[in-house]
Amino acid sequence: MAQALGEAEEIDAARTDPRRFTVLYERYFNDMFRFLLRRAGNRDLASDLTQETFLKAMLALPKYQQRGLPFRAWLYRIALNELRMHWRKKKEVLIDLSFAHVKGLSEEMDLRLEEDDMQRLARALSNLDEARAQLIQLRYMDGLSFLEVGQVLGIGEDAAKMRTHRTLSALRSNLTPRA
């Protein structure tokens, strides 16, 4: 609880003196950079998007309101919006399907991932709409809890669980060989 109070004080200090935003920037930079790098697939692009995320956060800080959500979740939302804007301009979406990132997803779906399965999973994921793909990425590629997924997406923890399980069910049906 003391850490949350410390963060609240840091946020208030940064509102009055933008130079004090450095503390928040240094605390969350690595998380935001890794988050964006997994989605961008390019260090330079991830770096640019991370800088844009923090610039927008600093400029919007006077409007930031603590509503029981962590500051980190607010930053994730900004980063996600920056990424969405980038991909909309490019009309592309990139999903990182390295074996390590999909381990939790494959266990949840009770899959034994062979090379063919990875290709089938990639095709199934590419057929998801943006909202469902985002759920899978946040939960399994980024390793966020259902509570954190809900905070980032602006939904409740139970809604995050329900939507994720529905998405997994849809993926399972796409991966089941048809006779």
C-alpha positions as CSV (number, residue, x, y, z in Angstrom):
1,M,0.0,0.0,0.0
2,A,2.9,2.4,0.7
3,Q,4.1,1.9,-2.8
4,A,0.8,3.0,-4.3
5,L,0.9,6.2,-2.1
6,G,4.4,6.8,-3.2
7,E,3.4,6.5,-6.9
8,A,0.4,8.8,-6.3
9,E,2.7,11.4,-4.9
10,E,5.1,11.0,-7.8
11,I,2.3,11.5,-10.3
12,D,1.2,14.6,-8.4
13,A,4.7,15.9,-8.4
14,A,5.0,15.2,-12.2
15,R,1.8,17.1,-12.8
16,T,3.3,20.3,-11.3
17,D,6.8,19.8,-12.6
18,P,7.3,17.8,-15.8
19,R,10.9,17.1,-14.9
20,R,9.6,14.9,-12.1
21,F,8.0,12.7,-14.7
22,T,11.5,11.1,-15.1
23,V,10.9,8.8,-12.1
24,L,7.8,7.3,-13.7
25,Y,9.5,7.1,-17.1
26,E,12.4,5.2,-15.7
27,R,10.2,2.9,-13.7
28,Y,8.0,1.8,-16.6
29,F,10.2,2.3,-19.7
30,N,11.4,-1.4,-19.9
31,D,7.8,-2.8,-19.5
32,M,6.4,-0.5,-22.2
33,F,9.4,-1.1,-24.5
34,R,9.1,-4.9,-24.2
35,F,5.4,-4.7,-24.7
36,L,5.7,-2.7,-27.9
37,L,8.7,-4.7,-29.1
38,R,6.8,-7.9,-29.0
39,R,4.1,-6.4,-31.2
40,A,6.2,-4.3,-33.5
41,G,8.9,-6.9,-34.1
42,N,11.4,-4.1,-34.7
43,R,13.6,-2.3,-32.1
44,D,13.6,1.0,-33.8
45,L,9.8,1.1,-34.2
46,A,9.3,-0.1,-30.6
47,S,11.7,2.6,-29.4
48,D,9.8,5.3,-31.4
49,L,6.4,4.0,-30.1
50,T,7.7,3.9,-26.6
51,Q,8.8,7.5,-26.8
52,E,5.5,8.5,-28.2
53,T,3.7,6.6,-25.4
54,F,5.6,8.5,-22.7
55,L,5.3,11.8,-24.5
56,K,1.5,11.4,-24.7
57,A,1.4,10.2,-21.1
58,M,3.3,13.3,-19.9
59,L,1.2,15.7,-21.9
60,A,-2.1,14.0,-20.7
61,L,-0.9,13.7,-17.0
62,P,-2.9,16.7,-15.9
63,K,-6.1,14.9,-17.0
64,Y,-5.1,11.5,-15.5
65,Q,-7.4,10.4,-12.7
66,Q,-6.7,7.6,-10.3
67,R,-9.8,5.5,-10.4
68,G,-8.3,2.4,-8.6
69,L,-6.4,1.3,-11.7
70,P,-2.6,1.2,-11.7
71,F,-0.7,3.9,-13.5
72,R,1.0,1.1,-15.4
73,A,-2.4,0.0,-16.9
74,W,-3.0,3.6,-18.1
75,L,0.4,3.5,-19.8
76,Y,-0.4,0.2,-21.5
77,R,-3.6,1.7,-22.9
78,I,-1.6,4.6,-24.4
79,A,1.0,2.2,-25.8
80,L,-1.7,0.0,-27.2
81,N,-3.4,3.0,-28.9
82,E,0.0,4.1,-30.4
83,L,0.5,0.7,-31.8
84,R,-3.0,0.5,-33.2
85,M,-2.6,3.9,-34.9
86,H,0.7,2.7,-36.4
87,W,-0.8,-0.6,-37.7
88,R,-3.9,1.1,-39.0
89,K,-1.7,3.4,-41.1
90,K,0.2,0.3,-42.3
91,K,-2.9,-1.8,-42.6
92,E,-1.0,-4.7,-41.0
93,V,-1.0,-6.6,-37.7
94,L,2.0,-8.5,-36.3
95,I,1.7,-11.3,-33.8
96,D,4.8,-12.8,-32.3
97,L,4.4,-16.6,-32.3
98,S,7.7,-17.6,-30.8
99,F,7.5,-21.0,-29.0
100,A,8.2,-19.4,-25.6
101,H,5.4,-16.9,-25.9
102,V,2.7,-19.4,-26.9
103,K,3.6,-22.0,-24.3
104,G,0.9,-20.9,-21.9
105,L,-1.6,-20.6,-24.7
106,S,-0.8,-24.1,-26.0
107,E,-1.1,-25.6,-22.5
108,E,-4.5,-23.8,-22.0
109,M,-5.7,-25.3,-25.3
110,D,-4.2,-28.7,-24.5
111,L,-2.0,-28.6,-27.7
112,R,1.3,-30.3,-28.3
113,L,2.9,-27.8,-30.6
114,E,4.8,-29.3,-33.5
115,E,5.8,-27.2,-36.4
116,D,2.6,-27.9,-38.3
117,D,0.6,-26.9,-35.2
118,M,2.5,-23.6,-35.0
119,Q,1.5,-22.8,-38.6
120,R,-2.2,-23.8,-37.9
121,L,-2.2,-21.7,-34.7
122,A,-0.7,-18.8,-36.6
123,R,-3.5,-19.1,-39.3
124,A,-6.2,-19.4,-36.6
125,L,-4.8,-16.3,-34.7
126,S,-4.7,-14.3,-37.9
127,N,-8.4,-15.0,-38.4
128,L,-9.2,-13.4,-35.0
129,D,-10.6,-9.9,-34.9
130,E,-8.5,-7.2,-33.4
131,A,-10.2,-7.3,-30.0
132,R,-9.8,-11.1,-29.6
133,A,-6.2,-11.0,-30.8
134,Q,-5.5,-8.3,-28.2
135,L,-6.9,-10.5,-25.4
136,I,-4.7,-13.4,-26.5
137,Q,-1.6,-11.3,-26.8
138,L,-2.0,-9.6,-23.4
139,R,-2.8,-12.8,-21.6
140,Y,-0.4,-15.3,-23.2
141,M,2.3,-13.3,-25.0
142,D,2.7,-10.6,-22.3
143,G,1.8,-12.8,-19.4
144,L,-0.7,-10.4,-17.8
145,S,-3.2,-11.7,-15.3
146,F,-6.9,-11.5,-16.0
147,L,-7.1,-8.5,-13.7
148,E,-4.3,-6.7,-15.6
149,V,-5.9,-7.6,-19.0
150,G,-9.1,-6.1,-17.8
151,Q,-7.4,-3.0,-16.6
152,V,-5.6,-2.5,-19.9
153,L,-8.7,-3.0,-21.9
154,G,-11.1,-1.2,-19.6
155,I,-13.2,-4.2,-18.7
156,G,-13.7,-6.1,-15.5
157,E,-11.6,-9.1,-14.5
158,D,-14.5,-11.5,-15.0
159,A,-15.2,-10.1,-18.4
160,A,-11.6,-10.6,-19.3
161,K,-11.8,-14.2,-18.2
162,M,-15.0,-14.9,-20.1
163,R,-13.8,-13.2,-23.3
164,T,-10.5,-15.0,-23.2
165,H,-12.2,-18.4,-22.7
166,R,-14.6,-17.8,-25.5
167,T,-11.7,-16.8,-27.7
168,L,-9.8,-20.0,-26.8
169,S,-12.9,-22.0,-27.6
170,A,-13.1,-20.4,-31.0
171,L,-9.4,-21.1,-31.6
172,R,-9.8,-24.7,-30.5
173,S,-12.6,-25.2,-33.0
174,N,-10.5,-23.6,-35.8
175,L,-7.6,-26.0,-34.9
176,T,-9.6,-29.2,-34.7
177,P,-9.2,-31.1,-37.9
178,R,-12.5,-31.5,-39.7
179,A,-13.4,-34.9,-41.0
